[in-house]
Amino acid sequence: MVMQQVRVAFYTLKPGTVDEVIRRAEADLVLRFRNEIGFVAYGLIKTGDDALISLSIWDLVEQATAAVQIAGAWEQESLGTMIDAVEIHIGSLEFFWALVAIGR
């Protein structure tokens, strides 16, 4: 059984920018991801006043790895100096349960 792959990015942002980063990601980055082969899902988790976790799910590890480059290019183009630090991980989705639709 082939497991889906997940790109997880932990962001530390400049003070006061988290809501703008969320707005820009929802308006633009999700569209870039949606146009990629193997895209399954994308979301952001606000974990503090200046912290986010970005989560995207892909069919293959190569696609999740490519998403790192896509997101990195988008960060440079769209966020400029809003990011203090980012830590990226890719791994297999071992399980994920949901009883209802998630998100907006």
Chimera marker file (.cmm) of the C-alpha trace (Angstrom):
<marker_set name="trace">
<marker id="1" x="0.000" y="0.000" z="0.000" r="1" g="1" b="0" radius="0.5"/>
<marker id="2" x="1.412" y="3.374" z="-1.024" r="1" g="1" b="0" radius="0.5"/>
<marker id="3" x="1.013" y="6.005" z="1.671" r="1" g="1" b="0" radius="0.5"/>
<marker id="4" x="0.235" y="9.598" z="0.858" r="1" g="1" b="0" radius="0.5"/>
<marker id="5" x="2.988" y="12.069" z="1.673" r="1" g="1" b="0" radius="0.5"/>
<marker id="6" x="2.784" y="15.195" z="3.801" r="1" g="1" b="0" radius="0.5"/>
<marker id="7" x="4.761" y="18.420" z="3.668" r="1" g="1" b="0" radius="0.5"/>
<marker id="8" x="4.728" y="20.140" z="7.062" r="1" g="1" b="0" radius="0.5"/>
<marker id="9" x="6.289" y="23.571" z="7.550" r="1" g="1" b="0" radius="0.5"/>
<marker id="10" x="6.640" y="25.314" z="10.907" r="1" g="1" b="0" radius="0.5"/>
<marker id="11" x="6.739" y="29.091" z="10.460" r="1" g="1" b="0" radius="0.5"/>
<marker id="12" x="7.893" y="31.775" z="12.862" r="1" g="1" b="0" radius="0.5"/>
<marker id="13" x="6.708" y="35.121" z="11.528" r="1" g="1" b="0" radius="0.5"/>
<marker id="14" x="7.491" y="38.767" z="12.145" r="1" g="1" b="0" radius="0.5"/>
<marker id="15" x="5.202" y="40.224" z="14.826" r="1" g="1" b="0" radius="0.5"/>
<marker id="16" x="1.834" y="41.368" z="13.525" r="1" g="1" b="0" radius="0.5"/>
<marker id="17" x="1.991" y="39.553" z="10.170" r="1" g="1" b="0" radius="0.5"/>
<marker id="18" x="0.272" y="36.214" z="10.859" r="1" g="1" b="0" radius="0.5"/>
<marker id="19" x="-3.197" y="37.228" z="9.661" r="1" g="1" b="0" radius="0.5"/>
<marker id="20" x="-1.805" y="38.728" z="6.439" r="1" g="1" b="0" radius="0.5"/>
<marker id="21" x="0.238" y="35.583" z="5.774" r="1" g="1" b="0" radius="0.5"/>
<marker id="22" x="-2.911" y="33.468" z="6.259" r="1" g="1" b="0" radius="0.5"/>
<marker id="23" x="-4.845" y="35.711" z="3.881" r="1" g="1" b="0" radius="0.5"/>
<marker id="24" x="-2.154" y="35.537" z="1.205" r="1" g="1" b="0" radius="0.5"/>
<marker id="25" x="-1.721" y="31.769" z="1.523" r="1" g="1" b="0" radius="0.5"/>
<marker id="26" x="-5.447" y="31.158" z="1.168" r="1" g="1" b="0" radius="0.5"/>
<marker id="27" x="-5.708" y="33.532" z="-1.789" r="1" g="1" b="0" radius="0.5"/>
<marker id="28" x="-2.636" y="32.348" z="-3.713" r="1" g="1" b="0" radius="0.5"/>
<marker id="29" x="-0.576" y="29.426" z="-2.418" r="1" g="1" b="0" radius="0.5"/>
<marker id="30" x="-3.514" y="27.046" z="-2.276" r="1" g="1" b="0" radius="0.5"/>
<marker id="31" x="-4.208" y="27.798" z="-5.949" r="1" g="1" b="0" radius="0.5"/>
<marker id="32" x="-0.619" y="27.002" z="-6.882" r="1" g="1" b="0" radius="0.5"/>
<marker id="33" x="-0.788" y="23.709" z="-5.009" r="1" g="1" b="0" radius="0.5"/>
<marker id="34" x="-4.183" y="22.817" z="-6.523" r="1" g="1" b="0" radius="0.5"/>
<marker id="35" x="-2.717" y="23.060" z="-10.016" r="1" g="1" b="0" radius="0.5"/>
<marker id="36" x="-0.058" y="20.449" z="-9.233" r="1" g="1" b="0" radius="0.5"/>
<marker id="37" x="-0.449" y="16.755" z="-10.041" r="1" g="1" b="0" radius="0.5"/>
<marker id="38" x="-0.869" y="14.672" z="-6.894" r="1" g="1" b="0" radius="0.5"/>
<marker id="39" x="-2.269" y="17.459" z="-4.717" r="1" g="1" b="0" radius="0.5"/>
<marker id="40" x="-4.745" y="16.215" z="-2.094" r="1" g="1" b="0" radius="0.5"/>
<marker id="41" x="-5.192" y="18.883" z="0.588" r="1" g="1" b="0" radius="0.5"/>
<marker id="42" x="-3.729" y="22.044" z="2.109" r="1" g="1" b="0" radius="0.5"/>
<marker id="43" x="-4.319" y="23.943" z="5.317" r="1" g="1" b="0" radius="0.5"/>
<marker id="44" x="-2.805" y="26.304" z="7.850" r="1" g="1" b="0" radius="0.5"/>
<marker id="45" x="-2.843" y="25.981" z="11.625" r="1" g="1" b="0" radius="0.5"/>
<marker id="46" x="-2.365" y="29.150" z="13.671" r="1" g="1" b="0" radius="0.5"/>
<marker id="47" x="-0.386" y="28.107" z="16.741" r="1" g="1" b="0" radius="0.5"/>
<marker id="48" x="0.395" y="31.520" z="18.205" r="1" g="1" b="0" radius="0.5"/>
<marker id="49" x="0.466" y="35.247" z="17.545" r="1" g="1" b="0" radius="0.5"/>
<marker id="50" x="3.473" y="34.812" z="15.258" r="1" g="1" b="0" radius="0.5"/>
<marker id="51" x="3.435" y="31.100" z="14.415" r="1" g="1" b="0" radius="0.5"/>
<marker id="52" x="1.826" y="28.885" z="11.771" r="1" g="1" b="0" radius="0.5"/>
<marker id="53" x="1.986" y="25.274" z="10.691" r="1" g="1" b="0" radius="0.5"/>
<marker id="54" x="1.432" y="24.641" z="6.990" r="1" g="1" b="0" radius="0.5"/>
<marker id="55" x="0.206" y="21.164" z="6.047" r="1" g="1" b="0" radius="0.5"/>
<marker id="56" x="-0.134" y="19.827" z="2.515" r="1" g="1" b="0" radius="0.5"/>
<marker id="57" x="-0.924" y="16.258" z="1.486" r="1" g="1" b="0" radius="0.5"/>
<marker id="58" x="0.310" y="14.683" z="-1.760" r="1" g="1" b="0" radius="0.5"/>
<marker id="59" x="0.056" y="11.322" z="-3.500" r="1" g="1" b="0" radius="0.5"/>
<marker id="60" x="3.820" y="10.754" z="-3.845" r="1" g="1" b="0" radius="0.5"/>
<marker id="61" x="6.973" y="11.775" z="-1.998" r="1" g="1" b="0" radius="0.5"/>
<marker id="62" x="8.303" y="13.415" z="-5.177" r="1" g="1" b="0" radius="0.5"/>
<marker id="63" x="5.227" y="15.639" z="-5.275" r="1" g="1" b="0" radius="0.5"/>
<marker id="64" x="5.578" y="16.592" z="-1.597" r="1" g="1" b="0" radius="0.5"/>
<marker id="65" x="9.234" y="17.373" z="-2.231" r="1" g="1" b="0" radius="0.5"/>
<marker id="66" x="8.321" y="19.529" z="-5.234" r="1" g="1" b="0" radius="0.5"/>
<marker id="67" x="5.840" y="21.378" z="-2.996" r="1" g="1" b="0" radius="0.5"/>
<marker id="68" x="8.788" y="22.546" z="-0.885" r="1" g="1" b="0" radius="0.5"/>
<marker id="69" x="10.160" y="24.366" z="-3.929" r="1" g="1" b="0" radius="0.5"/>
<marker id="70" x="6.745" y="25.739" z="-4.900" r="1" g="1" b="0" radius="0.5"/>
<marker id="71" x="6.123" y="27.076" z="-1.397" r="1" g="1" b="0" radius="0.5"/>
<marker id="72" x="9.644" y="28.474" z="-1.143" r="1" g="1" b="0" radius="0.5"/>
<marker id="73" x="9.266" y="30.423" z="-4.380" r="1" g="1" b="0" radius="0.5"/>
<marker id="74" x="5.855" y="31.698" z="-3.245" r="1" g="1" b="0" radius="0.5"/>
<marker id="75" x="7.303" y="32.776" z="0.123" r="1" g="1" b="0" radius="0.5"/>
<marker id="76" x="9.992" y="34.839" z="-1.611" r="1" g="1" b="0" radius="0.5"/>
<marker id="77" x="7.514" y="36.418" z="-4.035" r="1" g="1" b="0" radius="0.5"/>
<marker id="78" x="4.601" y="37.015" z="-1.679" r="1" g="1" b="0" radius="0.5"/>
<marker id="79" x="5.867" y="37.258" z="1.881" r="1" g="1" b="0" radius="0.5"/>
<marker id="80" x="9.226" y="38.998" z="1.588" r="1" g="1" b="0" radius="0.5"/>
<marker id="81" x="10.501" y="39.731" z="5.076" r="1" g="1" b="0" radius="0.5"/>
<marker id="82" x="7.411" y="38.491" z="6.980" r="1" g="1" b="0" radius="0.5"/>
<marker id="83" x="9.109" y="35.158" z="7.791" r="1" g="1" b="0" radius="0.5"/>
<marker id="84" x="11.645" y="34.910" z="10.610" r="1" g="1" b="0" radius="0.5"/>
<marker id="85" x="12.220" y="31.162" z="10.308" r="1" g="1" b="0" radius="0.5"/>
<marker id="86" x="10.790" y="28.055" z="8.644" r="1" g="1" b="0" radius="0.5"/>
<marker id="87" x="11.403" y="24.374" z="9.394" r="1" g="1" b="0" radius="0.5"/>
<marker id="88" x="10.207" y="21.854" z="6.802" r="1" g="1" b="0" radius="0.5"/>
<marker id="89" x="9.487" y="18.131" z="7.123" r="1" g="1" b="0" radius="0.5"/>
<marker id="90" x="8.192" y="15.529" z="4.669" r="1" g="1" b="0" radius="0.5"/>
<marker id="91" x="6.793" y="12.213" z="5.809" r="1" g="1" b="0" radius="0.5"/>
<marker id="92" x="4.254" y="9.493" z="5.098" r="1" g="1" b="0" radius="0.5"/>
<marker id="93" x="0.677" y="9.915" z="6.262" r="1" g="1" b="0" radius="0.5"/>
<marker id="94" x="0.192" y="6.845" z="8.428" r="1" g="1" b="0" radius="0.5"/>
<marker id="95" x="-3.449" y="7.587" z="9.205" r="1" g="1" b="0" radius="0.5"/>
<marker id="96" x="-5.918" y="10.474" z="9.231" r="1" g="1" b="0" radius="0.5"/>
<marker id="97" x="-9.499" y="10.195" z="10.443" r="1" g="1" b="0" radius="0.5"/>
<marker id="98" x="-12.283" y="12.678" z="9.748" r="1" g="1" b="0" radius="0.5"/>
<marker id="99" x="-15.994" y="12.286" z="10.337" r="1" g="1" b="0" radius="0.5"/>
<marker id="100" x="-17.046" y="15.490" z="8.573" r="1" g="1" b="0" radius="0.5"/>
<marker id="101" x="-15.711" y="17.861" z="5.944" r="1" g="1" b="0" radius="0.5"/>
<marker id="102" x="-12.861" y="19.971" z="7.271" r="1" g="1" b="0" radius="0.5"/>
<marker id="103" x="-12.265" y="23.656" z="6.566" r="1" g="1" b="0" radius="0.5"/>
<marker id="104" x="-14.371" y="26.345" z="5.000" r="1" g="1" b="0" radius="0.5"/>
<link id1="1" id2="2" r="1" g="1" b="0" radius="0.2"/>
<link id1="2" id2="3" r="1" g="1" b="0" radius="0.2"/>
<link id1="3" id2="4" r="1" g="1" b="0" radius="0.2"/>
<link id1="4" id2="5" r="1" g="1" b="0" radius="0.2"/>
<link id1="5" id2="6" r="1" g="1" b="0" radius="0.2"/>
<link id1="6" id2="7" r="1" g="1" b="0" radius="0.2"/>
<link id1="7" id2="8" r="1" g="1" b="0" radius="0.2"/>
<link id1="8" id2="9" r="1" g="1" b="0" radius="0.2"/>
<link id1="9" id2="10" r="1" g="1" b="0" radius="0.2"/>
<link id1="10" id2="11" r="1" g="1" b="0" radius="0.2"/>
<link id1="11" id2="12" r="1" g="1" b="0" radius="0.2"/>
<link id1="12" id2="13" r="1" g="1" b="0" radius="0.2"/>
<link id1="13" id2="14" r="1" g="1" b="0" radius="0.2"/>
<link id1="14" id2="15" r="1" g="1" b="0" radius="0.2"/>
<link id1="15" id2="16" r="1" g="1" b="0" radius="0.2"/>
<link id1="16" id2="17" r="1" g="1" b="0" radius="0.2"/>
<link id1="17" id2="18" r="1" g="1" b="0" radius="0.2"/>
<link id1="18" id2="19" r="1" g="1" b="0" radius="0.2"/>
<link id1="19" id2="20" r="1" g="1" b="0" radius="0.2"/>
<link id1="20" id2="21" r="1" g="1" b="0" radius="0.2"/>
<link id1="21" id2="22" r="1" g="1" b="0" radius="0.2"/>
<link id1="22" id2="23" r="1" g="1" b="0" radius="0.2"/>
<link id1="23" id2="24" r="1" g="1" b="0" radius="0.2"/>
<link id1="24" id2="25" r="1" g="1" b="0" radius="0.2"/>
<link id1="25" id2="26" r="1" g="1" b="0" radius="0.2"/>
<link id1="26" id2="27" r="1" g="1" b="0" radius="0.2"/>
<link id1="27" id2="28" r="1" g="1" b="0" radius="0.2"/>
<link id1="28" id2="29" r="1" g="1" b="0" radius="0.2"/>
<link id1="29" id2="30" r="1" g="1" b="0" radius="0.2"/>
<link id1="30" id2="31" r="1" g="1" b="0" radius="0.2"/>
<link id1="31" id2="32" r="1" g="1" b="0" radius="0.2"/>
<link id1="32" id2="33" r="1" g="1" b="0" radius="0.2"/>
<link id1="33" id2="34" r="1" g="1" b="0" radius="0.2"/>
<link id1="34" id2="35" r="1" g="1" b="0" radius="0.2"/>
<link id1="35" id2="36" r="1" g="1" b="0" radius="0.2"/>
<link id1="36" id2="37" r="1" g="1" b="0" radius="0.2"/>
<link id1="37" id2="38" r="1" g="1" b="0" radius="0.2"/>
<link id1="38" id2="39" r="1" g="1" b="0" radius="0.2"/>
<link id1="39" id2="40" r="1" g="1" b="0" radius="0.2"/>
<link id1="40" id2="41" r="1" g="1" b="0" radius="0.2"/>
<link id1="41" id2="42" r="1" g="1" b="0" radius="0.2"/>
<link id1="42" id2="43" r="1" g="1" b="0" radius="0.2"/>
<link id1="43" id2="44" r="1" g="1" b="0" radius="0.2"/>
<link id1="44" id2="45" r="1" g="1" b="0" radius="0.2"/>
<link id1="45" id2="46" r="1" g="1" b="0" radius="0.2"/>
<link id1="46" id2="47" r="1" g="1" b="0" radius="0.2"/>
<link id1="47" id2="48" r="1" g="1" b="0" radius="0.2"/>
<link id1="48" id2="49" r="1" g="1" b="0" radius="0.2"/>
<link id1="49" id2="50" r="1" g="1" b="0" radius="0.2"/>
<link id1="50" id2="51" r="1" g="1" b="0" radius="0.2"/>
<link id1="51" id2="52" r="1" g="1" b="0" radius="0.2"/>
<link id1="52" id2="53" r="1" g="1" b="0" radius="0.2"/>
<link id1="53" id2="54" r="1" g="1" b="0" radius="0.2"/>
<link id1="54" id2="55" r="1" g="1" b="0" radius="0.2"/>
<link id1="55" id2="56" r="1" g="1" b="0" radius="0.2"/>
<link id1="56" id2="57" r="1" g="1" b="0" radius="0.2"/>
<link id1="57" id2="58" r="1" g="1" b="0" radius="0.2"/>
<link id1="58" id2="59" r="1" g="1" b="0" radius="0.2"/>
<link id1="59" id2="60" r="1" g="1" b="0" radius="0.2"/>
<link id1="60" id2="61" r="1" g="1" b="0" radius="0.2"/>
<link id1="61" id2="62" r="1" g="1" b="0" radius="0.2"/>
<link id1="62" id2="63" r="1" g="1" b="0" radius="0.2"/>
<link id1="63" id2="64" r="1" g="1" b="0" radius="0.2"/>
<link id1="64" id2="65" r="1" g="1" b="0" radius="0.2"/>
<link id1="65" id2="66" r="1" g="1" b="0" radius="0.2"/>
<link id1="66" id2="67" r="1" g="1" b="0" radius="0.2"/>
<link id1="67" id2="68" r="1" g="1" b="0" radius="0.2"/>
<link id1="68" id2="69" r="1" g="1" b="0" radius="0.2"/>
<link id1="69" id2="70" r="1" g="1" b="0" radius="0.2"/>
<link id1="70" id2="71" r="1" g="1" b="0" radius="0.2"/>
<link id1="71" id2="72" r="1" g="1" b="0" radius="0.2"/>
<link id1="72" id2="73" r="1" g="1" b="0" radius="0.2"/>
<link id1="73" id2="74" r="1" g="1" b="0" radius="0.2"/>
<link id1="74" id2="75" r="1" g="1" b="0" radius="0.2"/>
<link id1="75" id2="76" r="1" g="1" b="0" radius="0.2"/>
<link id1="76" id2="77" r="1" g="1" b="0" radius="0.2"/>
<link id1="77" id2="78" r="1" g="1" b="0" radius="0.2"/>
<link id1="78" id2="79" r="1" g="1" b="0" radius="0.2"/>
<link id1="79" id2="80" r="1" g="1" b="0" radius="0.2"/>
<link id1="80" id2="81" r="1" g="1" b="0" radius="0.2"/>
<link id1="81" id2="82" r="1" g="1" b="0" radius="0.2"/>
<link id1="82" id2="83" r="1" g="1" b="0" radius="0.2"/>
<link id1="83" id2="84" r="1" g="1" b="0" radius="0.2"/>
<link id1="84" id2="85" r="1" g="1" b="0" radius="0.2"/>
<link id1="85" id2="86" r="1" g="1" b="0" radius="0.2"/>
<link id1="86" id2="87" r="1" g="1" b="0" radius="0.2"/>
<link id1="87" id2="88" r="1" g="1" b="0" radius="0.2"/>
<link id1="88" id2="89" r="1" g="1" b="0" radius="0.2"/>
<link id1="89" id2="90" r="1" g="1" b="0" radius="0.2"/>
<link id1="90" id2="91" r="1" g="1" b="0" radius="0.2"/>
<link id1="91" id2="92" r="1" g="1" b="0" radius="0.2"/>
<link id1="92" id2="93" r="1" g="1" b="0" radius="0.2"/>
<link id1="93" id2="94" r="1" g="1" b="0" radius="0.2"/>
<link id1="94" id2="95" r="1" g="1" b="0" radius="0.2"/>
<link id1="95" id2="96" r="1" g="1" b="0" radius="0.2"/>
<link id1="96" id2="97" r="1" g="1" b="0" radius="0.2"/>
<link id1="97" id2="98" r="1" g="1" b="0" radius="0.2"/>
<link id1="98" id2="99" r="1" g="1" b="0" radius="0.2"/>
<link id1="99" id2="100" r="1" g="1" b="0" radius="0.2"/>
<link id1="100" id2="101" r="1" g="1" b="0" radius="0.2"/>
<link id1="101" id2="102" r="1" g="1" b="0" radius="0.2"/>
<link id1="102" id2="103" r="1" g="1" b="0" radius="0.2"/>
<link id1="103" id2="104" r="1" g="1" b="0" radius="0.2"/>
</marker_set>
